[in-house]
Amino acid sequence: MHNMRHFNYLTGGLALAVALFIFASTSRADGTNSTSASAPKPDLLKTCPVSGEKFGGDMGEPVVFVYQGQEVKLCCPMCKPKFDKDPDKYMKVIKAAEVKK
């Protein structure tokens, strides 16, 4: 009987840990839930805002991520640190393409 009580505590704790992990993996840093958030604005550029290279060229498939609700496409992983150093500069380029649409 005593061992069964410990087993129940362990399985209950495990279930709680799994539930917390699932919740944490769907939560975003801004406090919204990623499953209910709206889709990011698409990046309309045909070239990398950092290097100017065409997507799908020699660099392969673009690196795609979301920055402040905006999809961002870069030509390669080497451009990501440059983007991270001055994101506002490159976001202006991306948003300008949206205005030209």
DRENPA-3360 file (N, C-alpha, C; in nm, 2 decimals, always signed):
BEGIN
1 = MHNMRHFN = +0.08/-0.12/+0.00/+0.00/+0.00/+0.00/+0.09/+0.13/+0.00 ~ +0.19/+0.12/+0.08/+0.28/+0.24/+0.09/+0.35/+0.26/-0.04 ~ +0.40/+0.16/-0.11/+0.46/+0.17/-0.24/+0.37/+0.22/-0.35 ~ +0.24/+0.19/-0.34/+0.14/+0.23/-0.44/+0.12/+0.38/-0.43 ~ +0.13/+0.44/-0.31/+0.11/+0.58/-0.29/+0.23/+0.65/-0.35 ~ +0.35/+0.60/-0.33/+0.47/+0.66/-0.40/+0.46/+0.66/-0.55 ~ +0.41/+0.55/-0.60/+0.39/+0.53/-0.74/+0.29/+0.64/-0.80 ~ +0.18/+0.66/-0.72/+0.08/+0.76/-0.76/+0.14/+0.90/-0.76;
9 = YLTGGLAL = +0.22/+0.93/-0.66/+0.29/+1.06/-0.66/+0.38/+1.08/-0.78 ~ +0.46/+0.97/-0.81/+0.55/+0.98/-0.92/+0.48/+1.00/-1.05 ~ +0.37/+0.92/-1.08/+0.30/+0.94/-1.20/+0.23/+1.07/-1.21 ~ +0.18/+1.12/-1.10/+0.12/+1.25/-1.10/+0.22/+1.36/-1.13 ~ +0.33/+1.35/-1.07/+0.44/+1.45/-1.09/+0.49/+1.44/-1.24 ~ +0.50/+1.32/-1.29/+0.54/+1.31/-1.43/+0.44/+1.37/-1.53 ~ +0.31/+1.35/-1.50/+0.20/+1.41/-1.58/+0.21/+1.56/-1.58 ~ +0.23/+1.61/-1.46/+0.24/+1.76/-1.44/+0.37/+1.81/-1.52;
17 = AVALFIFA = +0.48/+1.74/-1.51/+0.60/+1.79/-1.58/+0.57/+1.79/-1.73 ~ +0.51/+1.69/-1.79/+0.48/+1.68/-1.93/+0.39/+1.79/-1.97 ~ +0.28/+1.82/-1.89/+0.19/+1.93/-1.92/+0.26/+2.06/-1.92 ~ +0.35/+2.09/-1.82/+0.43/+2.21/-1.82/+0.52/+2.23/-1.94 ~ +0.58/+2.12/-1.98/+0.67/+2.12/-2.09/+0.59/+2.15/-2.22 ~ +0.48/+2.10/-2.24/+0.40/+2.13/-2.36/+0.35/+2.27/-2.36 ~ +0.31/+2.32/-2.24/+0.27/+2.46/-2.23/+0.39/+2.55/-2.26 ~ +0.50/+2.53/-2.21/+0.62/+2.61/-2.23/+0.67/+2.61/-2.37;
25 = STSRADGT = +0.65/+2.49/-2.44/+0.70/+2.49/-2.58/+0.61/+2.56/-2.67 ~ +0.48/+2.59/-2.64/+0.39/+2.66/-2.72/+0.38/+2.81/-2.68 ~ +0.45/+2.85/-2.58/+0.44/+2.99/-2.53/+0.55/+3.07/-2.60 ~ +0.53/+3.19/-2.63/+0.63/+3.28/-2.69/+0.68/+3.38/-2.58 ~ +0.80/+3.44/-2.61/+0.86/+3.53/-2.52/+0.77/+3.65/-2.49 ~ +0.69/+3.69/-2.59/+0.60/+3.81/-2.57/+0.48/+3.78/-2.49 ~ +0.46/+3.65/-2.44/+0.35/+3.62/-2.35/+0.23/+3.57/-2.43 ~ +0.24/+3.56/-2.56/+0.12/+3.51/-2.63/+0.15/+3.36/-2.66;
33 = NSTSASAP = +0.04/+3.29/-2.69/+0.05/+3.15/-2.72/+0.07/+3.13/-2.87 ~ +0.17/+3.05/-2.91/+0.20/+3.04/-3.05/+0.09/+2.96/-3.13 ~ +0.00/+2.89/-3.06/-0.10/+2.81/-3.13/-0.22/+2.90/-3.16 ~ -0.23/+3.01/-3.09/-0.35/+3.10/-3.11/-0.31/+3.23/-3.18 ~ -0.18/+3.26/-3.19/-0.13/+3.38/-3.25/-0.16/+3.38/-3.40 ~ -0.17/+3.50/-3.45/-0.19/+3.52/-3.60/-0.06/+3.49/-3.67 ~ -0.07/+3.45/-3.80/+0.04/+3.42/-3.88/+0.13/+3.55/-3.90 ~ +0.26/+3.53/-3.91/+0.35/+3.65/-3.93/+0.32/+3.71/-4.07;
41 = KPDLLKTC = +0.36/+3.84/-4.08/+0.35/+3.90/-4.21/+0.45/+3.84/-4.30 ~ +0.42/+3.81/-4.43/+0.51/+3.74/-4.52/+0.62/+3.84/-4.56 ~ +0.74/+3.79/-4.58/+0.85/+3.86/-4.64/+0.84/+3.86/-4.79 ~ +0.81/+3.97/-4.85/+0.79/+3.98/-5.00/+0.91/+3.99/-5.08 ~ +1.03/+4.01/-5.02/+1.15/+4.03/-5.09/+1.19/+3.90/-5.17 ~ +1.25/+3.92/-5.29/+1.30/+3.81/-5.37/+1.45/+3.80/-5.35 ~ +1.51/+3.89/-5.28/+1.65/+3.89/-5.25/+1.68/+3.91/-5.10 ~ +1.79/+3.87/-5.05/+1.83/+3.88/-4.91/+1.85/+4.03/-4.87;
49 = PVSGEKFG = +1.78/+4.07/-4.77/+1.80/+4.22/-4.73/+1.94/+4.25/-4.68 ~ +2.02/+4.15/-4.64/+2.15/+4.17/-4.59/+2.25/+4.17/-4.71 ~ +2.25/+4.07/-4.79/+2.35/+4.06/-4.89/+2.31/+4.10/-5.03 ~ +2.18/+4.10/-5.06/+2.13/+4.13/-5.19/+2.12/+4.01/-5.28 ~ +2.16/+3.89/-5.23/+2.17/+3.77/-5.31/+2.02/+3.72/-5.34 ~ +2.00/+3.66/-5.45/+1.87/+3.60/-5.48/+1.85/+3.47/-5.40 ~ +1.73/+3.45/-5.36/+1.70/+3.33/-5.28/+1.70/+3.21/-5.37 ~ +1.75/+3.10/-5.32/+1.75/+2.97/-5.40/+1.87/+2.97/-5.49;
57 = GDMGEPVV = +1.96/+3.06/-5.49/+2.08/+3.06/-5.58/+2.18/+2.97/-5.52 ~ +2.31/+3.02/-5.53/+2.42/+2.94/-5.49/+2.42/+2.91/-5.34 ~ +2.35/+2.99/-5.26/+2.34/+2.97/-5.12/+2.24/+2.87/-5.07 ~ +2.16/+2.82/-5.17/+2.06/+2.71/-5.13/+1.93/+2.78/-5.08 ~ +1.86/+2.70/-5.01/+1.73/+2.75/-4.96/+1.75/+2.86/-4.86 ~ +1.66/+2.96/-4.85/+1.68/+3.07/-4.76/+1.66/+3.03/-4.61 ~ +1.72/+3.10/-4.52/+1.70/+3.09/-4.38/+1.57/+3.17/-4.35 ~ +1.47/+3.11/-4.29/+1.35/+3.18/-4.26/+1.32/+3.17/-4.11;
65 = FVYQGQEV = +1.28/+3.29/-4.05/+1.25/+3.30/-3.91/+1.15/+3.42/-3.90 ~ +1.10/+3.43/-3.78/+1.00/+3.54/-3.75/+1.07/+3.64/-3.65 ~ +1.06/+3.77/-3.69/+1.12/+3.87/-3.60/+1.00/+3.97/-3.58 ~ +0.96/+3.99/-3.45/+0.85/+4.08/-3.41/+0.73/+4.07/-3.51 ~ +0.69/+3.95/-3.53/+0.56/+3.93/-3.61/+0.58/+3.94/-3.76 ~ +0.71/+3.95/-3.81/+0.74/+3.96/-3.95/+0.83/+3.85/-3.99 ~ +0.78/+3.78/-4.10/+0.87/+3.67/-4.15/+0.99/+3.74/-4.21 ~ +1.11/+3.68/-4.19/+1.23/+3.73/-4.24/+1.30/+3.62/-4.32;
73 = KLCCPMCK = +1.34/+3.64/-4.44/+1.42/+3.54/-4.52/+1.56/+3.60/-4.55 ~ +1.66/+3.52/-4.52/+1.80/+3.55/-4.55/+1.85/+3.45/-4.64 ~ +1.95/+3.48/-4.72/+2.00/+3.39/-4.82/+2.08/+3.27/-4.76 ~ +2.14/+3.30/-4.64/+2.23/+3.19/-4.58/+2.24/+3.22/-4.43 ~ +2.29/+3.12/-4.36/+2.31/+3.13/-4.21/+2.42/+3.24/-4.18 ~ +2.51/+3.27/-4.27/+2.61/+3.37/-4.25/+2.55/+3.51/-4.23 ~ +2.43/+3.54/-4.29/+2.37/+3.67/-4.28/+2.30/+3.69/-4.15 ~ +2.27/+3.58/-4.08/+2.19/+3.60/-3.96/+2.26/+3.68/-3.85;
81 = PKFDKDPD = +2.39/+3.66/-3.83/+2.46/+3.75/-3.73/+2.46/+3.90/-3.77 ~ +2.47/+3.92/-3.90/+2.46/+4.06/-3.95/+2.32/+4.12/-3.92 ~ +2.22/+4.04/-3.95/+2.08/+4.09/-3.92/+2.07/+4.11/-3.77 ~ +2.11/+4.02/-3.69/+2.10/+4.04/-3.54/+2.17/+4.16/-3.49 ~ +2.28/+4.20/-3.55/+2.35/+4.31/-3.51/+2.28/+4.45/-3.53 ~ +2.20/+4.45/-3.64/+2.12/+4.58/-3.67/+1.99/+4.54/-3.73 ~ +1.90/+4.48/-3.66/+1.77/+4.43/-3.72/+1.69/+4.54/-3.78 ~ +1.69/+4.66/-3.71/+1.61/+4.77/-3.76/+1.64/+4.81/-3.91;
89 = KYMKVIKA = +1.77/+4.81/-3.93/+1.82/+4.85/-4.07/+1.76/+4.75/-4.17 ~ +1.76/+4.62/-4.15/+1.71/+4.53/-4.24/+1.56/+4.52/-4.24 ~ +1.49/+4.55/-4.13/+1.35/+4.54/-4.13/+1.29/+4.66/-4.21 ~ +1.36/+4.77/-4.22/+1.32/+4.88/-4.31/+1.31/+4.83/-4.45 ~ +1.41/+4.75/-4.49/+1.42/+4.70/-4.63/+1.30/+4.61/-4.66 ~ +1.27/+4.52/-4.56/+1.16/+4.42/-4.57/+1.03/+4.50/-4.58 ~ +1.01/+4.59/-4.49/+0.88/+4.67/-4.49/+0.87/+4.76/-4.61 ~ +0.97/+4.81/-4.67/+0.97/+4.88/-4.79/+0.91/+4.80/-4.91;
97 = AEVKK = +0.95/+4.67/-4.91/+0.89/+4.58/-5.01/+0.74/+4.56/-5.00 ~ +0.70/+4.56/-4.87/+0.55/+4.55/-4.85/+0.48/+4.67/-4.90 ~ +0.54/+4.79/-4.88/+0.47/+4.91/-4.93/+0.46/+4.91/-5.08 ~ +0.57/+4.87/-5.15/+0.57/+4.87/-5.29/+0.47/+4.77/-5.35 ~ +0.43/+4.67/-5.27/+0.34/+4.57/-5.32/+0.22/+4.63/-5.38;
% end
